[in-house]
């Protein structure tokens, strides 16, 4: 009887630590700005599709199907900016209590 073995995925297209990379992206955005983040994400190439699976960046899974990596990168930057802004608003509202 043969056992089913899990398929080995292509490691060049998967992210082991997507949440860790997202944290790094947030840090780059805050400290160095949008343009540096864009360069960083461009260096990831096809891995940006994998990054969408983390941090609620693509809950409807619609962005992953896009062919244009630049539009995916723009989407990630917009989402991270919105999350950062909402986090600051939440922190400000908590500090007022």
C-alpha angles and dihedrals in degrees: 000000000000121000120226109244121201114253115255106239123217102265092205090067100041129073117222094192105028093155091051091051090048090054089051090049091053090050092050090049093052098041106031105020142239097301094056090048090051090053091048093050091046089057089056089061111176091006090077087078089059090047089062089069091067133069098015091285095139110018094162092046091228098123095056091067095057116112097207110083091195091063090050090050091049090050092051092049092049092048093048091049091050092047091048091050093048090047091054091048091050092048091049092050092049093049091055092058 
